[in-house]
């Protein structure tokens, strides 16, 4: 069974893939949905010093601990930073990178470098200068009341450090891996990223007719697209 690791974005946890994982398992994939330090059920570990390098290390360690090879790494939103760093750390274990409405960083870039429109508002919102409380899920395009309530019950704060810490991936070794960008067409921030990658060597760009939280609101479309990417 080919392994696929689904990594969540800010304020989420492994729970957010609940509607996606079964369809991938049914397709013969070995699915992992880890929760990053300081978020989800690990929220008690959050502190001002929890940043990108912690999350990169966790995913690289997961690949090693499970002795995974030819892994498909899927990063939603902030986790585009994480999968890039983890692939750099464990390049011999990774077979493909899939960015789901996510930043695509280079060595030395932070999430704010990739998505500069977020920098000023996020810094202004930071509680005690470091903690970002989760917004109402409607901000992410979740309008169904039941979905909105389900997500609101589970999202947790995140540190500003995750946005400001610069990626350590010298030489950008991930440039040698097959890469797919999944653009959520109703999401406002990542259109320019997707457009910059269309037609670029080594990249495949696919559109999903959904908002930023596609794995919640359009899980079937995400499953279908991921299965096509992994076949």
DAJONOR-V146449 format. One record per pair of residues at least 24 apart in sequence whose C-alpha atoms are under 7 Angstrom apart, sorted by sequence separation. I is the first residue (numbers start at 1). J is the second residue. D is the distance in whole Angstrom. If there is no record, write none. Layout:
# DAJONOR-V146449
I/J/D
I/J/D
This chain:
# DAJONOR-V146449
69/93/4
70/94/5
71/95/5
72/96/5
73/97/5
74/98/5
75/99/5
76/100/5
77/101/6
78/102/6
80/104/6
81/105/6
133/157/4
178/202/6
179/203/5
180/204/5
181/205/5
182/206/5
183/207/5
184/208/5
185/209/5
186/210/5
187/211/5
4/29/7
68/93/6
69/94/6
70/95/4
71/96/7
72/97/6
73/98/6
74/99/6
75/100/6
76/101/6
77/102/4
78/103/7
132/157/5
133/158/7
178/203/7
179/204/6
180/205/6
181/206/6
182/207/6
183/208/6
184/209/6
185/210/6
186/211/4
187/212/5
3/29/6
4/30/6
5/31/6
6/32/6
7/33/6
13/39/6
56/82/5
60/86/5
74/100/7
76/102/6
77/103/7
131/157/7
132/158/5
182/208/7
184/210/5
185/211/7
1/28/6
2/29/5
3/30/4
4/31/5
5/32/5
6/33/5
7/34/7
12/39/6
13/40/4
55/82/6
59/86/6
75/102/7
131/158/6
132/159/6
184/211/6
1/29/5
2/30/6
3/31/6
4/32/6
5/33/6
11/39/6
12/40/6
131/159/5
132/160/6
184/212/6
1/30/5
56/85/6
57/86/7
60/89/6
130/159/6
131/160/6
52/82/7
56/86/5
60/90/6
130/160/5
126/160/7
112/163/6
111/163/5
112/164/6
110/163/6
111/164/7
110/164/5
110/165/6
110/166/4
109/166/5
110/167/6
108/166/5
109/167/5
108/167/5
107/167/5
108/168/6
107/168/6
107/169/5
107/170/6
3/68/7
107/172/6
106/172/6
4/71/6
5/72/6
6/73/6
7/74/6
8/75/6
9/76/5
3/71/5
4/72/5
5/73/5
6/74/5
7/75/5
8/76/5
9/77/5
10/78/6
2/71/7
3/72/6
4/73/6
5/74/6
6/75/6
7/76/6
9/78/5
9/79/5
141/211/5
8/79/6
140/211/7
141/212/6
142/213/7
7/79/6
140/212/6
141/213/7
140/213/6
142/217/7
88/169/6
96/177/6
97/178/6
98/179/6
99/180/6
100/181/6
101/182/6
48/130/6
85/167/7
95/177/7
96/178/5
97/179/5
98/180/5
99/181/5
100/182/5
101/183/5
48/131/7
85/168/7
96/179/6
97/180/6
98/181/6
99/182/6
100/183/7
101/184/6
85/169/6
88/173/6
88/174/6
87/174/6
102/190/7
101/190/6
84/174/7
51/159/7
50/159/6
51/161/5
52/162/5
48/159/6
50/161/7
51/162/4
101/212/7
47/159/7
49/161/7
43/156/7
48/161/7
52/165/6
40/154/7
51/165/7
40/155/6
40/156/6
39/156/6
39/157/7
39/158/7
38/158/7
11/134/6
12/155/5
11/155/5
12/156/7
11/156/5
11/157/5
11/158/6
10/158/6
20/215/6
19/215/7
19/216/7
17/215/6
20/219/6
24/223/6
16/216/7
19/219/6
23/223/6
20/223/6
24/227/7
